[in-house]
Amino acid sequence: MADHGEQPAGIAGEMTDFGHRLQARVYYADTDFSGVVYHARYLEFFERGRSDFLRLAGVHHTELADGKHGEKLVWVVRKMAIEFKAPAKIDDILTIDTRTAEISGARIFMEQELKRGDDVLVTARVEAAIVGEGGRPRRFPKEWIAAFMPRRGG
């Protein structure tokens, strides 16, 4: 596997029985004039969760873009539905839980929760796809399915 820069243990979160968990702190730059997290920043927290899920599952953005798997590939978000339930605030420690709900052809459907402690603040359902250089969808590789689907019954 290529060296992607050694990271301190835990910086990419951890794989769990349901998928992936990442913790993040809210910084001043994440907030708006009212002192709560600006709505667009939640997209960034969710992106970090999905990216680190991919990384720990062994699928690196740089390897895909470099064509390690045959052709140059990239992930694209096709659709996202977000529900804002309560705001996060500066210095909060957030937990981003990411799980794969379904894989179908070239698409993966992921569900995410952003929590402060046990309180769910924001949820998202994301439809993403893998596309080749020309922008055409590519089937989700069968060998990745086990790494992305939650472990069941364990």
Secondary structure, 3 states (H helix, E strand, C coil): CCCCCCCCCCCCCEECCCCEEEEEECCHHHECCCCEECCCHHHHHHHHHHHHHHHHCCCCHHHHHCCCCCCCEEEEEEEEEEEECCCCECCCEEEEEEEEEEEECCEEEEEEEEEECCEEEEEEEEEEEEEECCCCEECCCHHHHHHHCCCCCC
